[in-house]
Structures are given as structure tokens and as C-alpha cells.
Amino acid sequence: MDLEKRFWDASPEELKRGFIVDADPAGKASGYRCLVCGEFAEIGRVFPIGDQWFDAEAYMKRHVAAAHRSMFAYLLSLDKKWTGLTDVQRDVLQLFYDGSSDAETAKTLGSKPATVRYHRFHLREKEKQAKVFLALMSLLDERPKAGRDSASEQDEFMPIHRTATTIDERYAMTAEENEKVLKTYFPYGLEGPLKEFPSKEKRKIAVLRHLMTRFERNRVYSEKEVNAILQDAFSDYVTLRRYMIQYGFMDRKDDGSEYWAKGEAVHG
């Protein structure tokens, strides 16, 4: 299963701890997987950290803390389109998390304690709204199947990558629609070449999302290596590379010396 789908399908409790239980094809728990980078720890094995050994779950807890600081830090770092937070609200939450009082937070932000108290109040109201919305969506998912038409059962949307630069109607694509687009533009199979690069934005995203599966997670690529992978898919690899960056699938150093899957690779 795609890591983005795992992330968006995770419960609030799973997002808080930063990892989920993975299951094998038979449905039996096989290990723990990090929701940020995909690191996997197999149940039944022990893993070394320094001169100590840990079981899979304990190792994964330490991995999240060591590799991603904390899930609070990671979730807070997500774009405001995912958190719904303004820059000031994000700063206030970070200071509260660090243990600052209203007065200390106000001093750090160059504000007044009364203003900080209002931010605290507003954040609690957002929390209430979020709880009600989650309950509504949960009840929607739990509604009796009787009466649902067959089409609605197939309306699962494709997951959106967490580093998408904008979120709009271009991303409103179901799994069924995505499959049709890929069959159209990869007529020789999904590992084969691209017939042409689509002109419609929605289809571009579907094609680019698939091409990203040809890149390894947590790996840094040279521009030459990126070009070689994309050229296997399409002769105009420069256009593909440009859109990979533009749509937030990949990032690179300013001098173009290193590329990585945005939000996934550990890079310098």
C-alpha cells in the first residue's frame, strides 16, 4: 500500500505515535511502519540502537523520535493547507508545546498576553470543530450499506502527496479514473514508456504520481540519474522533471546537484 494512503488512512491516535501496524496478505500483523518515511520494523526481530537492542515496537518509537524529532514537530511542519493553521497559530502551538506560559509566549512573539489568550481560546474552538467533523465523517462511513449504489462503493479518491504545492479540483480523481488514465498513457504496461505527456492538468498529476514510483524512498539522486529514469519513460525528460518539481513530487538543491522525493528522502 502506498505510504501516502497509509498516512491519510491513519487514525488520530496512529498519527500521534507516528507509526502503524502493517499486516501480511493473510491479515496477520507483520511489523510496524513509520508514517513519515516508511521505515519498517518486523515483529519478532530485535533492532540495535547504540549498544542496546529493542523489539520492533520500541525500536519504531525511538526511530520516530530520532529521525523526525517528534510527531508534533512533523505534523506542525506540514503546510497550512493540511493543518489549517496560520503562521502565528503554528508559532503559538510550538511555544505552548515547549512549555511557555502566556506571558512568555507573548514576549517571544512581541505580542500581549491577552492576544495569546485569545489564540489559545481560538485553537480550542478549532479543536471542537475538528472533533465534530471527525464524528460526522465516521458516522458517514458507518452508515448501513443498504441503499448505497455500486458506484459509490468505488469512489475512493487517490491519496494526495503531503508536499503538493496546491490542492484543488485537479486532485479529485478516483482510483478508477486514475487507472483509466494510466492505461491510456502507458499502453505498454505501467513499467513501460509514456505514450505522450497529457495536456490536462488532472491527467498530468496522475502520470507524475505514477512515475514517482520509479524512484526509491530515502535516496538522493544526481540530476543525471533523475534524467536517466525519466528518459526511460519519455523523451522530453526535462519537461517531466520540471513538473515533478512544480507539483511538489520532488525537490532539489538550488544548484541542481541533488534531487529527492520531496518529503521522503533524508538529504543534506
N, C-alpha and C positions, 0 to 999 in steps of 0.2 A: 504493500500500500504506500502511496506517495506520502512523503513527510508533511507536506502542506495539508493534506487531508487529515492526517493524524492530528496535526496541531489544531485545526479548526473543529474537528470532531471531539476533541478532548473536553472533559468536564471542567468546571471551575477549580475543583479540587486537584485534578491532574495538572492543570496549568500552574497552580500554585506550587506544586512539588517539582514540576519540570520534566516529568517522565511518565510513561505509560507502561502497562504490561502488554507485551507482544504475545500473540498466540500462534501456534503452528497450524498447518492446514486442518488438523483434526480438532482445533479449538482449545488445545491444551496450552496453558501458559508456558512460554519458552524462554522469556527473558524480559529485560527492561530496556526501553528505548528512550533516549533523550529527545524531547520535543523541539529543542533548539537546533541541534546539529545532526541528530540521527545516530549518535553513539549507541552501541548495543552491548548489553552485558547478559550473557547466557546464564539462566538459572542452573544451579548445580556446580558452577565453576567458582573459583576464588580468584581475586584480582589483586595485584600488588600496587601499593601506593607507598613509596619510600621503603621502609623495612617492615611494613605491616601488610597483612592480607585481609581482604574483605569479601563477603559474599556479594552476589550480584546487586541486590538492592542497596546495601550500604555503599558499595562502590559507586553506583549511579548517583546517590545523594552527594557524594564527595565530588564526582565529576561535574555536576551542575554548579556547585559552589566554586570549583577551581577554574572551570572553563568559561563560565558565564557570570561569575561574581555572585549572582543570586537571581531567582526568577523575578523578584521585584525589580531589580535593575534592568533585566532583559525586557520585561513587559513594559516598563516605563519608557524604554528606549524606542519602542515601536512608534511608527508615525501616528500623528494625531487622528488620521482617518480611522485608525483601529482603536485607539484609546479614548477618543472623544475629548481629550484634554487640551486646554490651551497651554502655551509655554509657561505662563505664570502658575497655572494649576499643577503642572508637572514639577516645577521647582518647589512649590509648597509641599507636595506629596513627598518629594525626596527629603526635604528638611524635616518633615514630620517623622518619616521613617528613620532618619538619623537621630531622632530623639530631641529635636529642637522644640522649645516652647514657643508659644505665640509671639512673645516679646523678642526672643532670639531670631525667630523666622522673619519677623518684621524688620529687625535690624539688618539681617543679611540681605533682604530684598530691597532695603531702603524704603520701606512702607510703614504703615501704622498697625499696631496690634488689632485695632478694630477692623481694619481691612483684612487682616489674616484670619480673624474670627469669622468674617463673612465668607471667606474662601472655604474654611472648614465646614461651615453650615451648608454652602452650596455643594460641596463634594458629598456630604451625607445625603443631600436630596437626590443627587445623581445616582448614589448607591441604591436608594429606594426605587427609583425608576428602573434601574437595571434589574433588580430583583423581580419586579412586577413583569417586566418584559420577558425575562427568562422563564418565569412561571407560565406566561401566556404561550410561549413557543413550545414549552414542554407539554402543555395540555393539547396544543395543536398536533404534536407528534403522537400523542397517546390516544387521539380520537379513534373510535371504532372504525375498522376497515370497511365495514358495510357501507355502501354508498359512495365509496371512492371509485372514481373511474380508473381504468387501467393506465391511462396516460399520466395521471397524477403520480402514480407509483414510479414512473420513470423520470420525473422532473428533478432529479438530483443535479445540482449545479456543480460545475467543475470548481475545485478549490482555487482561490486567488493567492498568488505568491505574496508573502508578507511584505516584500520590498517593492510592490507595484507602485509606480510613480503617481498614478491617478486611478480612482475607482469610479467607473461609470457603466453605461449600458453595454459597452464592449465586452465586459466580463460576464454578462448574463447569458452564459452558454451552458446548456445541459450536457450531461455525459453523452447522451445520444447524438446531439448536434455536433459535439466535438469529434465523435467517432466518424461521422459522415464527412466532416471537413478533412480529417486526416486521410481517409480513404480516397478522397478526391485529389488531394495534393501529394500523396505518397502512393501512387498507383502500383508501385512495385514492392510494396511492403514497408512497414514502419522503419526498418533499418536501411531502406534504400534511399535513392536520391529524391529530391523535391522536384515535382514537375514544373512548377513556377511559384514565384512568391506572390501571394494574393494581394490584391489592391484594397480589399475591405479590411478595416482595422480589426474587426472581431475575428476574422479568419487569420490575420497575422498573428494575433495573440495565441491562437490555438496551435499554429505551426511553430512559433518560437518556444512555447511551453513544451512541446514535444521534443524539439531539438535540444533543449536543456538536459534531457535525459541522457544525452551522449557525453555529458561532462560529469566527471566524478565529483562527489562532495568533498569538502575539506581539502581541496587541492588547488595550488596556484599554477596557472598556465602562462607561458610566454605568448606573445602575440602570434608568433609563428605557429605554435601548437593550436591556438584557437582557430587561426586561418585554415590549417590543415583539416581540422574536424569539420568546420563549416563548409569547406570546399568540397568535401565528400558528399555533402547534401545539396549544394547549389553552387554554380559557377560564380555568381556575384556574392561571394562570401563577405565582402566589405559591407554591403547593404545589410546582410543578416547580422553582422557584428554590431553595426550602428544601432539597429533596432533592439538588439539584446541589451545594450546599454540604456537606450532611450526608455524602454519599458520596464527597467529595473530588474531584469533577469540576471544581468552580470554587472560587475563593476571592474574598475581598473585603476592603476596608478596614473597620475597625470602624464607621465612620460610614456605610457603605453607598454612598459616593460613587464607588467604583471596583470593578469586577469583572473577573476574567480567568480564562482556562482554567488551572487550577491546574497548576503545574509547567512551563508552557509560556511564558506571557507575561512580558515584561520590564516590571516595574511599579515605581512609586516608593513 
